Amino acid sequence: MDEIKKNILKEIANLEKVPQGAYNIRVNGKLDKRKSTKEINIVPQKEKDGIEIYVKSGVKNQSIHIPVVLTKSGLKDIVYNDFYIGDDCDILIIAGCGIHCTGKETSEHSGEHTFRVGKNSKVRYVEKHIAYGDISAKKIMNPNTKIYLEEGSSFIMETHQLNGIDDSDRKTYAEVLKNANLIIKESISTNLKQVCKTDFEVRLKGEKSSCHITSRSFATDNSEQAFTSKLVGEKECFGHVECDAIIDDMAKVTSTPEISAMCSGANLVHEAVIGKLAPEQVVKLMTLGLDEKQAVDTIIQGFLN
């Protein structure tokens, strides 16, 4: 694997060598490396391009890496990944996609991920997206995620759109059953003329189910961001959505909430804040020895993390 691919894998998946445990590494629309274990089996999809991941019940302290790398200009890559997590598991899944293309043609990756999480299982899913290369070549990423949580399970989803992605349409749908908990932490950064859309729909279908969604974003230059959330409480439940954005230059950010209580015991909250960088914070950091750009970068990184 060449240095560009190695650097991308390090950036999106913290990989500097072949990982321990189960993994599936996809490069330019094709399988590069794959490994299953006794507890985690990765097999090809039968009718679609992608993989199925089966985690046996009771598996704990195991990891799965499924990064994607694109280095060919003009490639349109679509992958379908289905996860079947048994009962009483505790696992970490590291995903993400990196594009590095020097040609002028548009490069695109779309990931269709479906998670079916068994009773009392815990899953942490980390997904990072980043793009490099000629700014005249468009780079597109469209992650589509579906999550189905059985009774007593929990799912933490951490998504990061870092730099260089010109167009993205991010969709997440989830169904949460009794005593299950969904936590989503999203961070997005856009500049130039980049456009990013985020759409969440979560249905709290079980008694004492819960959901916490936090979206933090920074938009500058002439970029545009749109955040839409639909939270439905069908039983006694708790749901909280928080959308915070920092805006600069001629950028545009919109936040559109929809909360629907279908039961008198549903407790649903939405908060949204869009504002500028606080000048006093920049000045304070500059008094500590940073120049203005370093001060702004430090504030943004702290905000997104």
Steps between C-alpha positions, in 0.01 A plus 500: 500500500647839400562792734184691403278206593693444821461865599125491432456185710692664783279809477159331485560182699818555705660214308876490448514124450262207451254518792436238764166321489254496210535746212399577144704760309352624173711689244367656179178301502659160563606283790859561608524294821254306716520293816236325709545355849333223698262755653450735205432378146519729196351368174416658162147614424323254271311747281669836568852635514596495866532281805300339778653500849379246757601540865424205726309554825715575803797645307668779700801728461535427129549743211400508133670727244324571168671803338463606136765674287452666159803618299362466145343810353154454348412194708144467634507247783189366677533244778238320713605383846259311727588433865334229709603539865401221738375539858722614790784632282734795551689598183671790323454563127738734316384612156552803278601599150786704358524637145828619350472567128714718274285478186224740394210254507247468782569225755218365716452252782160400639479268799178320593541364855236305692549399863283245678605496864392216731366522854724663763784552253725807487642636176726801441521598134756759382485635146736762352482656154772708336611599148813643340625580153429750223229742623360519143403130518176443691504253788170359623414283801149384586478284815162337564464325837217291644505386862264252669548461874350209690396513866766625741761568231705817449663652193748789493557647155782753452516654152756753380506679164843659511621681187484507122154352437312709245157343527348265758151379579508325837195297604445310825189303598457313828243297692558469874316237707439458874779623731731552202714812456631675189773766516610687188789748495555677169766755402519669159729759345439666163668778302526639144172409322446166673148380581404261780154371588428299814170324556416307818183300567475312830195312620490420871274195488558339840426585863786696660690522173724804455694695241761779518610671176772765501606673178785753498608669181712780358417667168717762331557665158193433279421154632150386597373261766148375572411301812161325520384281786179306557456348845190289569410374847252212475526385863617639832847617399757781498652666196737795471636664185766773513623683189780756548672677211767767457464703182750729330537707180211440253410150616141383559370263768141388561357277774154350464363307800195276513399329824186289527365357825260211440472422870447721807814349653724612212747770606663657195732802479665685210761775531672692221763775517666666200749780558833664422837442655532692825763775434605504865598132478723572199660796675562298815684228310702758309622644830638154574723512193282366215442693180142563389476194273644270768256643754200444273613146411544416869150622585342310210680176580398522863140572400475211253662253739 
